[in-house]
Amino acid sequence: MTSAALILAEGEHHSEHAMTLPFADFWFGVIALAAFMLLLAITFAFRNTAAKLAPAQGANDASHGSHSAPGSGH
């Protein structure tokens, strides 16, 4: 039987054993929004970290992933 059929089969007794939410449904959205804003703040705190940790090399350094001289027009 599906859960809907079980609910209908119970009739009036279902309201006695119904599960209620701990608080209003509006607050679930507020909590979710706050959680995502916290995650966004954590992500934002680590912005540009890779550039700060990279060794001080020039932008045209040929030794970094390039097999030809800088400016050779791959």
Order of alpha helices (4+ residues) and beta strands (2+ residues): alpha-alpha-alpha
